């Protein structure tokens, strides 16, 4: 499923399309998303923003209480694809994430990169973003090569737009369209996946179509990933983890999927 050209593109652009990675798990994931929305976790949000219409639901870190998510996360082809793209001998789970934009939802997913929100650092990282419905206009958009920028992008709160913590040493969130950056996006079928590095700048338009846009995202790390201190709260927070800077993520909380 992962070709040498895809690996090269991933390393260069920080993003690549993996056709059909979750194709055999679409119905399982749809059931998991339905359960998640019916029984939200403590981090669930509807991203309410003044002036926006529709429903933008997101929630994360639910794999331990939703069996459908755990089943898919532990599918061997997922870890094998991650290892190939990262160039890693090991694949470790960081967290799962569900994002649902109901028809007529105007709110866009703001431009951001995931890495600065996390307490993990390393170049061997991969997120899989997989729509559970065919998507065109509401698909993920990534800025090619942004994972190689010298500075990380300042993390902000989606609903309010304010910064998570002090701007130093982070760069302001750019406007990729205004600045003429190369934006990569794909028309996708249910079960396809966009693979992108944690430092890759990405976002998504609102869903102004008449169809739902359900997406399941899986965050994984490889050999060089280490716990890092941030100048403020992280998301997800994982309180009480007891890790120290430079340590690999504890495997009882973040299980090894390969290696």
N, C-alpha and C positions, 0 to 999 in steps of 0.2 A: 504493500500500500504506500510506503514511503520510498520514493526514488532518490538517487543521488542529486538530481536536479532540484527536487523539493528541499532537500537538506541544505544545498547551496543557497537557494532563495531565502530560506528561513534564516540562515546565518547572516546573509547580506541585508535583507529587507526587514527582518524581524517579524515577518508575517507570511503565511502561505495557506492556501486552501487544501484541505484534505477531504476529498470527496468520499462520502459514505462511511466515515469513521464510526458514527453512531447509528447507521441505517438499521441494524438489527435490534436496536434498543429504543426506537422511537416511541412505541406504545408503552413500554415500561416507564420511560421518562415522562410521558404525558400523564400517566397515572400518578407518578411521584409529584409532579407539579400540581396536579389537582389536590392531592393530599396536603401539600405544602401550603397552598392558598386557603384551604379549608381550616388548617391548623397551623397558623404562622408561628415561626420561632421568635425568640427574643430580639432578633436583629431585623425583623421584617419592617419594610417601609412602603408607603404608597407614594413617596416622593412628591408630596403636595406642594405645588408652587403657585403663588397668586397669578391669576390670569391664564393658567393652563387648563385644558379640558381632558377628560378621559381618565383612565387608570393606568398608572405605571407602577406595578408591584415588583419589589425585589426582596430577596431574603437569602441568607447564606448560612453555612455551617450546620446543615441539617442531615447529613448522610448517616449519622449514628441513630437517628430516630425515624428515618424514612427508608425502609428496606429497598425500595426501587432504586434509590440513588446509590446505595452501597453495592447493590448487584452490578450496576453498570460501571461504577468506579473500578471495581475489581475485575472487569473483563480484560483478559490478557492482551488483546489487540490495542487497547487504549494505552497501557504502559509501554508496550513495544513501540508504538508510534511516537510517544513522548521521548523515549530513550534515543531513538534514531534522530529526531529533530534536534534534541539538545546536545547530542554527542556525549551521552552519559551512560555509565554502567548501572547506575541506580536511578529509580524513580520513586519519589516520596510524595504522598498526598499532602497538600496544604489545605485547600478547602473547596467546597462546592458552592455554586451561586445560581440562583434562579432569577430570571428577568422576564417579566410579562408586560407587554404593551397591548392593551385591549384596543379594538377598532375605534378610531377617532381620537386617539391619545396624541395631543399636540406636543407634549414635552419631549425634547431631545435628550439623549444621554450626553452630558457635556464632554468636551474633549478632556482627556485625562490619561495618565499612565498609572497602572496599578502598583508598580513597585514602591513608590514613596508612601503609600498607605500601609504597606506591610512591614513586619519586623524581620523580614528575610532579605538577604542580599546575595547576589551571585549572577553570573551570566547564563548559567544553565537552568533556565526556567521556561515554562510553557503554560499558556492558558489555552484551553479548547473552548470555543464558543460555538454551540451547535443549536440552530433553530429547529424547533419541533413542528414548524409550519413552513411552507415555501415562502421565501422572502425576496423582495426586490428593493423597494424604497426604504424599508426599515432595517436593512442589514447592517452589519458592523462595518465601520470605516476605520482604516489604520493608516498612519503616516509612515511610509517606507523609510527605513534607516534611522528612525527616531530612537531606537534602542541603543544606538551608538553615540548619542549626543553626550557631550562632556558633563552636563549637569542634568539632574532629575527635574521633572516638572512639579511645580508646587501642587500638593493635593488640596482639594477643596471639597466642601459639602455640596452635594448635588442640588438639594432643595433650596439652600440659602445662597450658595455661591461664595461663601466666606472661606478663608484658609483654615486648614486643620491646625497649622502651627506657623511659626515665624518663617518668613520667606527665605532667609539665608539658611543653607547655601543653594536654594532651589531657584530655578528659572520660572518666570511668570508663564501661565498657560498661554501658548501661542494661538493664533487664529490661522489654521493651516490653509484655508481657502484664500484669505486675504494676502497671505504671505507666499502663495504659489507653491506650496509643498506638494509632493506627490502622494496623493491619497489613493489607497488601494481598497476596493470593495468588490464584492462578488454577488451575483444572483445565486441563491442557494436553495436546494431542496431540503426537506426535513431529513435530518441525520447527517448532513454534511457538517464540516467543522472548519472554522477559521482557527489556525494555530498562531499564537503571537507571544512574543517575549514580554515579561512583566514590565519592561521599560518602554515598550512600544506605545506611542500616543494613539489613542483611539476614541471613538464616540459613535453615536448612532442618531439618525433622525427620529422624529416622532412617527407614530403609526397612523397615518391619515387614511389608510385603506379600510375596507369593510371586513377584513379578516384579522383574527388574533395573531399576535407574534409572540409565541412562547419560546424561550431560549434557556438552555442548560449550559452552564459554564463550569469548567473543572480546572483548578489551579494546581499545578504539579511542580516539583523542584528536582534538581539533579545533584551530581557529585559535589559541586562547589558551593551550594547554598548554605548559608550560615545565618544564625540569629544576629541581628544588628539593633542597636539602640537608636530610636528616633527622638527628635526634640519635642515630641508631644504624643498624644494618644494615637494608637494604630487602629486600623480597621481591616479585618476583624481584630478585636482586642485580646481575645484569649487570656482573660485574667488569671493570675496565679500560676503561670507556666513555669516559673523558677529557672528559666534559661539565662545564660550569660553571653555577652558579646563574643562572637567567634565560634560558638557551639553549634553543632548540627541540631536540627529540630528534633525534639524528643519523640522517639518512635512509638511510645504508648499513646500519644496524642495525634501524631502525624505518621501513620503507618507506611511502611515500605511496600510498594506495589511491585517492585522489581529490584533484584539485587540483595 
